[in-house]
Amino acid sequence: MDPAGCVFCSLLADPDAVWVSREDGADAAALLPLPDSSLAPGHTLVIPTEHCVGVHDASPRALHAVSDLVQRIARAMSSGLGADGVNVLNASGPASGQSVPHLHMHVVPRWEGDGLDTWPPGLSRQEVAGDIRMRLSEAVTPLTGEEGERASARRR
């Protein structure tokens, strides 16, 4: 997708958007969704400032920035709204139900007994032949360069 036609890229250029967190030079920003699509009071969208469609094509830097801001927003929901928990939701790719082709995480504050059910109601009927663990293990892209060094340091 051309970033020029991306609604989130357009919002990033709009200083009047309903920003929860937007810092100069930051790699991620957070905003409130349109009121008619908010799942709960304080429901927040966290997006990378670089255009990427989903987790498949996001740079490690964008994913790290989004994850960091998701955690900060979740903590703010607890301290600022009194939320007992959060759901972090993402859809990436055409078969996932992704509504906007720009990586975004929904951070939804939750309270005990709030009546919201964000877990999928059913199970996939898709069948995959062979040893799924083995197929995934063989397909995982190894970390290289700086990412690999950081991962090795964390394991030590």
Backbone as CSV, one residue per row, in Angstrom:
resi,resn,N_x,N_y,N_z,CA_x,CA_y,CA_z,C_x,C_y,C_z
1,MET,0.832,-1.187,0.000,0.000,0.000,0.000,0.872,1.244,0.000
2,ASP,0.425,2.223,-0.696,1.102,3.511,-0.723,0.812,4.243,0.584
3,PRO,1.855,4.600,1.353,1.635,5.308,2.610,0.841,6.599,2.435
4,ALA,0.877,7.200,1.235,0.135,8.436,1.002,-1.370,8.212,1.132
5,GLY,-1.849,7.004,0.865,-3.274,6.713,0.972,-3.658,6.048,2.284
6,CYS,-2.737,5.966,3.218,-2.970,5.259,4.478,-3.607,6.193,5.508
7,VAL,-4.721,5.766,6.081,-5.420,6.603,7.060,-4.565,6.868,8.296
8,PHE,-3.800,5.882,8.767,-2.963,6.113,9.951,-1.791,7.033,9.632
9,CYS,-1.215,6.899,8.441,-0.149,7.819,8.049,-0.700,9.244,7.963
10,SER,-1.926,9.391,7.477,-2.565,10.716,7.436,-2.783,11.256,8.840
11,LEU,-3.210,10.396,9.757,-3.416,10.829,11.144,-2.095,11.247,11.794
12,LEU,-1.016,10.537,11.467,0.285,10.907,12.014,0.684,12.321,11.595
13,ALA,0.203,12.756,10.444,0.503,14.105,9.954,-0.476,15.148,10.499
14,ASP,-1.498,14.702,11.236,-2.548,15.607,11.736,-2.353,15.905,13.212
15,PRO,-1.908,17.115,13.562,-1.701,17.443,14.977,-2.998,17.525,15.772
16,ASP,-4.145,17.565,15.089,-5.427,17.660,15.785,-6.079,16.309,16.048
17,ALA,-5.425,15.220,15.640,-5.965,13.883,15.933,-6.005,13.705,17.451
18,VAL,-6.792,12.775,17.922,-6.985,12.572,19.361,-5.838,11.726,19.910
19,TRP,-4.674,12.362,20.086,-3.467,11.670,20.530,-3.483,11.437,22.027
20,VAL,-3.149,10.232,22.428,-2.941,9.898,23.834,-1.461,10.064,24.149
21,SER,-0.615,9.660,23.208,0.828,9.784,23.367,1.443,9.998,21.995
22,ARG,2.103,11.114,21.852,2.805,11.395,20.597,3.984,12.290,20.940
23,GLU,5.170,11.709,20.863,6.377,12.423,21.225,7.203,12.679,19.973
24,ASP,7.781,13.871,19.863,8.637,14.191,18.720,9.760,13.173,18.608
25,GLY,9.963,12.663,17.405,11.048,11.725,17.155,10.766,10.306,17.604
26,ALA,9.614,10.051,18.215,9.284,8.700,18.677,8.928,7.812,17.491
27,ASP,9.129,6.522,17.654,8.843,5.563,16.589,7.437,4.972,16.674
28,ALA,6.654,5.388,17.689,5.278,4.911,17.829,4.444,6.021,18.455
29,ALA,3.156,5.963,18.212,2.215,6.936,18.762,0.941,6.207,19.144
30,ALA,0.152,6.839,20.010,-1.096,6.219,20.463,-2.231,7.227,20.335
31,LEU,-3.376,6.752,19.872,-4.533,7.610,19.721,-5.802,6.855,20.049
32,LEU,-6.860,7.630,20.319,-8.166,7.026,20.581,-8.836,6.711,19.256
33,PRO,-9.536,5.576,19.170,-10.269,5.268,17.934,-11.506,6.154,17.844
34,LEU,-12.177,6.102,16.711,-13.441,6.818,16.579,-14.401,6.318,17.655
35,PRO,-15.194,7.213,18.236,-16.067,6.807,19.347,-16.973,5.612,19.054
36,ASP,-17.481,5.500,17.824,-18.377,4.381,17.506,-17.658,3.046,17.362
37,SER,-16.311,3.049,17.354,-15.583,1.785,17.273,-14.807,1.473,18.551
38,SER,-15.003,2.267,19.583,-14.316,2.036,20.853,-14.959,0.869,21.591
39,LEU,-14.148,-0.105,22.001,-14.655,-1.287,22.696,-14.882,-1.043,24.182
40,ALA,-14.203,-0.031,24.735,-14.310,0.279,26.165,-13.795,1.701,26.372
41,PRO,-14.179,2.331,27.479,-13.641,3.667,27.752,-12.113,3.608,27.846
42,GLY,-11.432,4.420,27.052,-9.975,4.430,27.063,-9.320,3.517,26.044
43,HIS,-10.102,2.739,25.303,-9.570,1.883,24.227,-8.617,2.751,23.391
44,THR,-7.403,2.262,23.179,-6.361,3.052,22.523,-5.706,2.243,21.409
45,LEU,-5.370,2.912,20.324,-4.644,2.299,19.219,-3.188,2.742,19.293
46,VAL,-2.273,1.797,19.187,-0.840,2.098,19.168,-0.330,1.736,17.780
47,ILE,0.319,2.710,17.124,0.775,2.532,15.752,2.242,2.942,15.623
48,PRO,2.988,2.288,14.722,4.346,2.758,14.456,4.276,4.008,13.571
49,THR,5.268,4.875,13.699,5.284,6.066,12.861,5.770,5.754,11.445
50,GLU,6.466,4.629,11.273,6.828,4.206,9.914,5.679,3.392,9.360
51,HIS,5.453,3.490,8.053,4.371,2.712,7.456,4.797,1.263,7.288
52,CYS,4.013,0.377,7.833,4.135,-1.059,7.582,2.728,-1.613,7.701
53,VAL,2.444,-2.645,6.960,1.084,-3.171,6.913,0.750,-3.969,8.169
54,GLY,1.663,-4.818,8.615,1.379,-5.659,9.776,2.662,-6.185,10.382
55,VAL,2.533,-7.176,11.256,3.714,-7.716,11.926,4.665,-8.401,10.940
56,HIS,4.148,-8.844,9.804,4.977,-9.556,8.824,6.036,-8.667,8.192
57,ASP,5.720,-7.401,7.960,6.670,-6.532,7.262,7.204,-5.393,8.135
58,ALA,6.846,-5.368,9.397,7.335,-4.317,10.292,8.821,-4.525,10.590
59,SER,9.527,-3.431,10.724,10.939,-3.533,11.104,11.027,-3.887,12.586
60,PRO,12.128,-4.496,13.020,12.298,-4.765,14.458,12.175,-3.486,15.288
61,ARG,12.666,-2.378,14.753,12.577,-1.097,15.471,11.119,-0.690,15.678
62,ALA,10.291,-0.831,14.645,8.875,-0.478,14.754,8.165,-1.391,15.752
63,LEU,8.428,-2.693,15.678,7.792,-3.629,16.614,8.190,-3.335,18.060
64,HIS,9.461,-3.027,18.272,9.927,-2.705,19.622,9.242,-1.441,20.126
65,ALA,9.182,-0.416,19.294,8.561,0.848,19.703,7.082,0.654,20.032
66,VAL,6.383,-0.120,19.201,4.960,-0.370,19.448,4.784,-1.154,20.746
67,SER,5.584,-2.201,20.945,5.478,-3.007,22.170,5.749,-2.170,23.414
68,ASP,6.756,-1.313,23.345,7.087,-0.452,24.477,5.929,0.488,24.804
69,LEU,5.356,1.102,23.777,4.246,2.023,24.018,2.990,1.281,24.474
70,VAL,2.757,0.076,23.964,1.628,-0.738,24.442,1.750,-0.943,25.953
71,GLN,2.950,-1.272,26.422,3.148,-1.483,27.856,2.901,-0.193,28.639
72,ARG,3.394,0.938,28.137,3.181,2.209,28.825,1.699,2.570,28.880
73,ILE,0.974,2.320,27.788,-0.466,2.595,27.751,-1.194,1.665,28.720
74,ALA,-0.828,0.392,28.751,-1.462,-0.561,29.673,-1.279,-0.119,31.123
75,ARG,-0.078,0.318,31.462,0.178,0.806,32.819,-0.643,2.054,33.109
76,ALA,-0.778,2.943,32.124,-1.583,4.155,32.297,-3.057,3.810,32.489
77,MET,-3.523,2.758,31.830,-4.913,2.335,31.991,-5.161,1.847,33.411
78,SER,-4.177,1.168,33.961,-4.290,0.703,35.342,-4.274,1.880,36.310
79,SER,-3.265,2.739,36.207,-3.130,3.839,37.163,-4.102,4.980,36.894
80,GLY,-4.384,5.277,35.643,-5.223,6.422,35.311,-6.706,6.132,35.231
81,LEU,-7.063,4.896,34.864,-8.471,4.536,34.701,-8.950,3.500,35.707
82,GLY,-8.025,2.927,36.466,-8.395,1.893,37.418,-8.717,0.558,36.773
83,ALA,-8.207,0.333,35.559,-8.463,-0.933,34.863,-7.773,-2.078,35.599
84,ASP,-8.466,-3.221,35.644,-7.928,-4.422,36.294,-7.026,-5.233,35.365
85,GLY,-7.100,-4.966,34.070,-6.316,-5.692,33.083,-6.477,-5.031,31.730
86,VAL,-5.843,-5.606,30.720,-5.982,-5.120,29.344,-6.004,-6.312,28.392
87,ASN,-6.623,-6.110,27.253,-6.469,-7.006,26.117,-5.674,-6.242,25.073
88,VAL,-4.685,-6.910,24.481,-3.923,-6.340,23.384,-4.292,-7.156,22.147
89,LEU,-4.883,-6.491,21.175,-5.416,-7.173,20.003,-4.739,-6.668,18.744
90,ASN,-4.439,-7.575,17.820,-3.849,-7.228,16.544,-4.365,-8.179,15.488
91,ALA,-4.587,-7.653,14.308,-4.903,-8.472,13.143,-3.918,-8.063,12.049
92,SER,-3.193,-9.021,11.495,-2.219,-8.736,10.437,-2.458,-9.669,9.260
93,GLY,-2.746,-9.086,8.116,-2.938,-9.864,6.897,-4.391,-9.981,6.506
94,PRO,-4.631,-10.268,5.230,-5.988,-10.267,4.696,-6.936,-11.275,5.343
95,ALA,-6.463,-12.417,5.780,-7.356,-13.429,6.359,-7.621,-13.185,7.841
96,SER,-7.016,-12.157,8.423,-7.137,-11.917,9.866,-8.276,-10.975,10.234
97,GLY,-8.854,-10.321,9.249,-9.881,-9.326,9.541,-9.295,-7.944,9.777
98,GLN,-8.051,-7.728,9.374,-7.407,-6.427,9.549,-8.196,-5.370,8.776
99,SER,-8.596,-4.303,9.483,-9.441,-3.279,8.861,-8.649,-2.135,8.236
100,VAL,-7.485,-1.827,8.774,-6.644,-0.754,8.242,-5.269,-1.348,7.951
101,PRO,-4.791,-1.262,6.713,-3.508,-1.863,6.373,-2.307,-1.020,6.828
102,HIS,-2.209,-0.836,8.125,-1.067,-0.202,8.797,-1.028,-0.873,10.162
103,LEU,0.126,-1.395,10.553,0.238,-2.105,11.824,-0.387,-1.277,12.945
104,HIS,-1.231,-1.897,13.735,-1.796,-1.238,14.907,-2.199,-2.269,15.941
105,MET,-2.009,-1.899,17.176,-2.407,-2.727,18.308,-3.538,-2.004,19.037
106,HIS,-4.582,-2.733,19.320,-5.664,-2.208,20.142,-5.321,-2.552,21.586
107,VAL,-5.267,-1.558,22.455,-5.069,-1.794,23.878,-6.403,-1.449,24.527
108,VAL,-7.061,-2.479,25.050,-8.424,-2.327,25.567,-8.405,-2.533,27.080
109,PRO,-8.750,-1.478,27.835,-8.781,-1.640,29.288,-9.932,-2.561,29.690
110,ARG,-9.698,-3.341,30.741,-10.712,-4.295,31.205,-10.930,-4.154,32.702
111,TRP,-12.162,-4.348,33.102,-12.555,-4.335,34.506,-13.317,-5.612,34.805
112,GLU,-13.162,-6.123,35.981,-13.864,-7.337,36.397,-15.362,-7.168,36.135
113,GLY,-15.956,-8.118,35.406,-17.389,-8.105,35.150,-17.842,-7.038,34.165
114,ASP,-16.950,-6.531,33.298,-17.336,-5.447,32.383,-18.214,-5.919,31.216
115,GLY,-18.371,-7.230,31.036,-19.268,-7.758,30.017,-18.682,-7.861,28.621
116,LEU,-17.434,-7.441,28.435,-16.798,-7.509,27.118,-16.146,-8.867,26.928
117,ASP,-16.357,-9.470,25.764,-15.705,-10.732,25.435,-14.864,-10.502,24.187
118,THR,-13.551,-10.445,24.348,-12.679,-10.177,23.200,-12.010,-11.438,22.665
119,TRP,-12.257,-12.571,23.276,-11.652,-13.812,22.807,-12.482,-14.360,21.652
120,PRO,-11.852,-14.889,20.584,-12.636,-15.434,19.466,-13.592,-16.527,19.958
121,PRO,-14.813,-16.523,19.442,-15.816,-17.469,19.929,-15.648,-18.898,19.437
122,GLY,-14.839,-19.134,18.431,-14.712,-20.480,17.888,-13.269,-20.850,17.616
123,LEU,-13.093,-21.961,16.936,-11.774,-22.454,16.572,-11.671,-22.548,15.052
124,SER,-10.481,-22.383,14.514,-10.252,-22.507,13.083,-10.509,-23.947,12.636
125,ARG,-11.079,-24.071,11.466,-11.294,-25.397,10.880,-10.164,-25.768,9.924
126,GLN,-9.156,-24.914,9.795,-8.031,-25.157,8.886,-7.212,-26.341,9.373
127,GLU,-6.856,-27.217,8.450,-5.983,-28.347,8.777,-4.637,-28.130,8.108
128,VAL,-3.570,-28.465,8.818,-2.206,-28.357,8.302,-1.560,-29.718,8.466
129,ALA,-1.034,-30.263,7.372,-0.425,-31.595,7.398,0.963,-31.541,8.019
130,GLY,1.352,-32.640,8.623,2.710,-32.769,9.150,2.843,-32.269,10.580
131,ASP,4.082,-32.257,11.041,4.414,-31.842,12.396,4.449,-30.311,12.445
132,ILE,3.434,-29.716,13.042,3.303,-28.257,13.053,4.488,-27.603,13.763
133,ARG,4.901,-28.145,14.914,6.029,-27.570,15.645,7.278,-27.569,14.776
134,MET,7.543,-28.670,14.101,8.721,-28.783,13.252,8.636,-27.806,12.078
135,ARG,7.480,-27.720,11.455,7.324,-26.818,10.314,7.546,-25.363,10.733
136,LEU,7.017,-24.984,11.888,7.228,-23.624,12.375,8.685,-23.391,12.751
137,SER,9.280,-24.339,13.470,10.677,-24.204,13.893,11.601,-24.008,12.704
138,GLU,11.368,-24.760,11.643,12.213,-24.662,10.452,11.987,-23.363,9.687
139,ALA,10.809,-22.765,9.833,10.475,-21.559,9.081,10.808,-20.267,9.827
140,VAL,11.105,-20.343,11.115,11.417,-19.137,11.875,12.717,-18.551,11.347
141,THR,12.673,-17.272,11.023,13.855,-16.576,10.522,14.799,-16.323,11.684
142,PRO,16.044,-16.764,11.572,16.979,-16.522,12.676,17.301,-15.041,12.806
143,LEU,17.538,-14.616,14.040,17.942,-13.242,14.280,19.371,-13.063,13.820
144,THR,19.622,-11.975,13.144,20.969,-11.699,12.662,21.410,-10.317,13.116
145,GLY,22.685,-10.065,13.019,23.218,-8.744,13.314,22.924,-8.279,14.719
146,GLU,22.528,-7.031,14.828,22.287,-6.404,16.124,21.156,-7.092,16.903
147,GLU,20.085,-7.508,16.212,18.977,-8.186,16.896,19.443,-9.501,17.509
148,GLY,20.255,-10.241,16.770,20.775,-11.513,17.268,21.673,-11.325,18.475
149,GLU,22.501,-10.300,18.438,23.383,-10.018,19.578,22.576,-9.651,20.821
150,ARG,21.534,-8.837,20.649,20.697,-8.465,21.805,19.973,-9.681,22.367
151,ALA,19.464,-10.553,21.486,18.776,-11.760,21.948,19.724,-12.669,22.695
152,SER,20.952,-12.831,22.198,21.951,-13.664,22.881,22.277,-13.090,24.248
153,ALA,22.421,-11.786,24.338,22.732,-11.131,25.619,21.600,-11.336,26.619
154,ARG,20.355,-11.308,26.160,19.197,-11.510,27.070,19.162,-12.931,27.591
155,ARG,19.588,-13.910,26.778,19.559,-15.311,27.208,20.648,-15.623,28.223
156,ARG,21.699,-14.811,28.266,22.823,-15.079,29.187,22.465,-14.748,30.588
